[in-house]
């Protein structure tokens, strides 16, 4: 398991009975987590009086109960700064388990010995965009949601990257990649974090099980002749690491050589030293 264990401003304190108790900076949040199917004693005092709790509704959806929580605040991960905002459907605008991938990407970029261009697809609020730009890469950030791209720009500014070479694109990722292929534009690295299900700006339906392989195959068309790495993330569908390896080996290794490694992503749990699983990721490199 690739553990994101270098956080100082975030921690999973405990998890049990379908919920996790987290610390985001100085605030404690309780949020649902479907992986926490175990039943353990909730001994930490913050379970009883968190700063906010997201509760699911029996009619679907849910809501935040905010006891002591500002509208937004910032947390740091090393030299990176992120704006945290509780959103609908339990999210905060950041997936802390991705820090392990940020570290990997930053290390690869800094040790490449040449300029690196990165394409970040389904880029959300820009965690990977900010990490790669801070490491010195030029980045193309693509997401279909205007609000998420605006949030990513805020994170870039907070991290001192307001003037960094980042292209901000609001578009359907598949259509954007198709156009980049026609333009002949190439990238040295690709990061993708596709949803399990979604719709594009014009109502295009995305279903991960049906669309992931053809999308990854399409993305091979924008890799440069000397590619550095590709990261594929999968969280909500339960696709195994071996499935991601099979895709990467079939698409990238067959065409460019190199190799791929896949594993679970996880976050350490402070109360017991165990790890909360947070999906899978694949890293292909030449």
N, C-alpha and C positions, 0 to 999 in steps of 0.2 A: 504493500500500500504506500502511495505517495502522500505523506502527511504534511499538511500546512502547519508546521509547528514553530514558526518563528514570529508569530504575532505577539505584540505587546498590548495593543489597543483592542483586541478582540479575544474572547475565549468561549468555548462551550463549557459551561460550569458543570452541567449535568443533563441527562436526557432519560426519559422514562414515559411509558404509557402514551406514546404518540406525540410527545412534546419535548422541546429542548429549552433549557434555561441558558441564556447567553449574556455575555457582557460586551456591549459595544461602547468603548470608551468608558465613561463613568455611569452608563445607563444599563439596567438589566431588563431583558425582554424574554417573554415566554412565547414561543411560536410552535405551530404544529410541525411535526416531522414524521412522515410515514415509515421511516426506517427504524424508529425507536419502538419496536414492538414488545420489548421486555418490560417486566413489572418489577421495579426496584424502589427502595425507600427514597423518598424525596426529603433528605435531611438538611439540605442547604437552606438557610433562612430566606433567601431571595425567592424561593418558590412561593412563599406565602404572601410576599408583598413586592412583586416586581414593579419596575417603573412603567411597564406596559405589557399587556397580554393580548395576543390575537386569538379570538375564539371563533370556531366554526359554527355556522348556523345549521340547524336540521333542515332548513329549506334550501340550503346551498349557500356558498359564499361564506362570509363571516365579517367580523369587525374588530377594530382595535379598541381596547379599553386602556386609555392613557391616563395613568395616575400622575406621573411626574415626568413629562417628556416634552422637549421642545419640538418645534415643527421640523427642524433639521439641525444636524451638528456634524462635526468632522472627526475622522479617525485617521491614524497614520499606519502605514506599513513600510518601515524603513524610510526611504526618501520619497515615498508616494503618499499623497493625501487624497482622501475620498469624502464626498458629501453623503451623509446617511439621512434618508427620509423614509419613515414608515409609509408603505403604499398599500393599496388594495391587494387582496389575496396574499397577505402575510409578508410580502417582500420588503426589503430595506434598501434596495438598489445596489447591493454588492453581494457576491458569493465568495466568502472568505477562503473556502477550500481551493479556489483557483490560485491562491498565492504560490502553491508549489509549481504550477505552470508558469506563473510570472517569473519566478526565480530561474527556471529552466530557460525560458526565452531570453531573459536579460543576459544570462551567462553566455548563451550561444551567440548573441548579437555582439557582445563586448569582446569576445574572443575570435570573431570571424576574421578580423584583420582586413576588412574591406567594408564599404558602405552596404547597408542591408535595407531592403524595402519589404515591408510587411503588409499583408492584406488581412484585416480583421473582420470576419463576417459574422452576422448576428451579434454585433459587437456590444449591444446593450449600453450600459453606462460607462464603458470604456476602461475597465480594469486592465485588460491586456494591452489596449492602446496606450494608456499612460505608462505602463511598465516598459513597453518596447521603445516608445519615444524617449523615455528617460535614459534608456540604455544607448541611445544614439541613432536609432533607426528612423527612417521615414515611414509613415504609417498611413494607410487608407482605411478609414473606419466606416463600415457600412451597416446600417440598421434601417428597418422599414418604419420605425416609430420616431416621429419628429421629436417628441418629448424626451426620449432616451438619448438621442444625439445631442440635444441641448444640455442634458444632465452630464453627458460625457465631456462636453466642452467645459463645464464647470469644474469637473474633476481635473482636467488638463490644466486649467488656470490655477487651481488650488495647489497643484504639484509643480508650479513654476514653468509650465509648458505652453503658456498662452501663445507664444510665437514659434513653437516647434513645427517642423514640417509634417503636419497632419492634414489629410484631406477628409472632410466630413461629408458623408454621402447618405442621403435619405432615399432608400430605394429597396426594392425586392432583391434579395441577394442573388438569386439565380439569374434574373434578368441583367443585373449589373455585371456578373461574371461573363455572361454571354457577350455583352457589349465590349468588355475589356478584351476578350479573345478576338473579336472583330477588329478592334483598334490595334492589336498586336502588343498590348501592354503586358509586362511580365513582373512578377514579384519573387523575391528570394525566400519568403516564408509566408505561410498561411496559417491563421488561427480561426477555428470555427466552433461555435457553441450553439448548434441548431436546436430549436424547440422540438418537443415531441409532436405538437400540433399547433398550427397557426395559419393565419391568412395574410397575404401580402396587401399592398396599398389598393390594388384593384380587385381584391377578393380571391386571389390565388390561394388554393388550399395546399398546405404543407403537412404531410404526415411522415414522420421520421422513418418508419419501417419501409415505406414505399419510396421515399425520396432521397434518403441519405446516400445510398450507393451511387445513383446517377449524378447526384450533386457533387460528391467527392471526385468522381470521374471527370465531371465538367471542370472542376477547379484545377485538375492537373494541367489543363490547357493554359493557365496563366502562371505556372511556375517557370522560373528562369532556367537557363541551361545549367546553372550551377546552384541548385536550390540548397537552402540551409536546413529548414525543418518545416514540418506540418504538425499542428496540434488539432486533434478532433476530440471534442467533449460530448459526453452523453450523460444526462442526469435523470430525467423523469421517466424514461421508458424501461429502464432496467436492462438495456443491452449490455452483454457481458464484455469485459476487456478483450476476450478472444475474438469476439465478433468484430470489434474495431480493428484489431490486428489483421484479421483476414481481409478486411476492406483495404487497409493501408498497404498491405503487401501486394494485393492484387492490382491496385491502381498505381501506387508510387514506386514500390521496389521493382516491379516488373518493367517500368518505364525508365526509371532513373538509377536503379541500383539502391544501395544503402540498406537500411533495416528499420524495423519499427518495434517499439515496446509499448505495451498497454498494461494498465493496472487500475485498481480502485483509487479514488481520491478520498481522503479522510481528514477529520479534524480531531485532535486530542481532546479527551474529556477530563477536566481537571479533577473531578471528584474521585475517579477510580483509575486513571492512567490508561484507560481503553481508548478506542477510536470510533467516532461516529462515521459510518460510511456515507459518502456524498456523491455517488455515481462513479463513472469510469472515464478515463482519458487515454488517448493513444498519441504517442510522439514518434513520428517518422523523421529520420534524418539520413542524410546521404553519407 
